[in-house]
Amino acid sequence: MMELTDKLMKEYSIEVVRKEVWHNKENMALVEKLDEGSVCGGLPYYYNEATKQTICGEADYEELKQWAGVN
């Protein structure tokens, strides 16, 4: 997924913030809070602050662009 998010950031000059959750309990707590009430419970987990839209798990590039609001 890093290749796709890198491509997205380069092509559309947007920022996708990556948070390490395996060794960082604060980041994992944030993911759990954002995912509260959802059925995801897994990684990768994408959350768009502007639209509140999420992606749970791997996605193709078109889905990632839609999530980012550039499609």
Contact map, one row per residue, 1 for C-alpha under 8 A:
11111000000000000000000000000000000000000000000000000000011000000000000
11111100000000000000000000000000000000000000000000000000000000000000000
11111110000000000000000000000000000000000000000000000000000000000000000
11111111000000000000000000000000000000000000000000000000000110010000000
11111111100000010000000000000000000000000000000000000000000000010000000
01111111110000000000000000000000000000000000000000000000000000000000000
00111111111000000000000000000000000000000000000000000000000000000000000
00011111111111000000000000000000000000000000000000000000000000011000000
00001111111111110000000000000000000000000000000000000000000000000000000
00000111111111000000000000000000000000000000000000000000000000000000000
00000011111110000000000000000000000000000000000000000000000000000000000
00000001111111000000000000000000000000000000000000000000000000000000010
00000001111111100000000000000000000000000000000000000000000000000000000
00000001110111110000000000000000000000000000000000000000000000000000000
00000000100011111000000000000000000000000000000000000000000000000000000
00001000100001111100000000000000000000000000000000000000000000000000000
00000000000000111110000000000000000000000000000000000000000000000000000
00000000000000011111000000000000000000000000000000000000000000000000000
00000000000000001111100000100000000000000000000000000000000000000000000
00000000000000000111111100110000000000000000000000000000000000000000000
00000000000000000011111111110000000000000000000000000000000000000000000
00000000000000000001111110010000000000000000000000000000000000000000000
00000000000000000001111110000000000000000000000000000000000000000000000
00000000000000000001111111110000000000000000000000000000000000000000000
00000000000000000000111111111000000000000000000000000000000000000000000
00000000000000000000100111111100000000000000000000000000000000000000000
00000000000000000011100111111110000000000000000000000000000000000000000
00000000000000000001110111111111000000000000000000000000000000000000000
00000000000000000000000011111111100000000000000000000000000000000000000
00000000000000000000000001111111110000000000000000000000000000000000000
00000000000000000000000000111111111000000000100000000000000000000000000
00000000000000000000000000011111111100001000000000000000000000000000000
00000000000000000000000000001111111100000000000000000000000000000000000
00000000000000000000000000000111111100000000001000000000000000000000000
00000000000000000000000000000011111111111000000000000000000000000000000
00000000000000000000000000000001111111000000000000000000000000000000000
00000000000000000000000000000000001111100000000000000000000000000000000
00000000000000000000000000000000001111111000000000000000000000000000000
00000000000000000000000000000000001011111000000000000000000000000000000
00000000000000000000000000000000001001111100100000000001100000000000000
00000000000000000000000000000001001001111110000000000000000000000000000
00000000000000000000000000000000000000011111100000000001100000000000000
00000000000000000000000000000000000000001111100000000001100000000000000
00000000000000000000000000000000000000000111110000000001110000000000000
00000000000000000000000000000010000000010111111000000111100000000000000
00000000000000000000000000000000000000000001111100000111000000000000000
00000000000000000000000000000000010000000000111110011110000000000000000
00000000000000000000000000000000000000000000011111111100000000000011000
00000000000000000000000000000000000000000000001111111000000000000000000
00000000000000000000000000000000000000000000000111110000000000000000000
00000000000000000000000000000000000000000000000111111000000000000000000
00000000000000000000000000000000000000000000001111111100000000000000000
00000000000000000000000000000000000000000000001110111110000000000010000
00000000000000000000000000000000000000000000111100011111000000000010000
00000000000000000000000000000000000000000000111000001111111000010010000
00000000000000000000000000000000000000010111110000000111110000000000000
00000000000000000000000000000000000000010111100000000011111000000000000
10000000000000000000000000000000000000000001000000000011111100000000000
10000000000000000000000000000000000000000000000000000010111110110000000
00010000000000000000000000000000000000000000000000000000011111110000000
00010000000000000000000000000000000000000000000000000000001111111000000
00000000000000000000000000000000000000000000000000000000000111111100001
00000000000000000000000000000000000000000000000000000000001111111110000
00011001000000000000000000000000000000000000000000000010001111111111000
00000001000000000000000000000000000000000000000000000000000011111111111
00000000000000000000000000000000000000000000000000000000000001111111111
00000000000000000000000000000000000000000000000100001110000000111111110
00000000000000000000000000000000000000000000000100000000000000011111111
00000000000000000000000000000000000000000000000000000000000000001111111
00000000000100000000000000000000000000000000000000000000000000001111111
00000000000000000000000000000000000000000000000000000000000001001101111
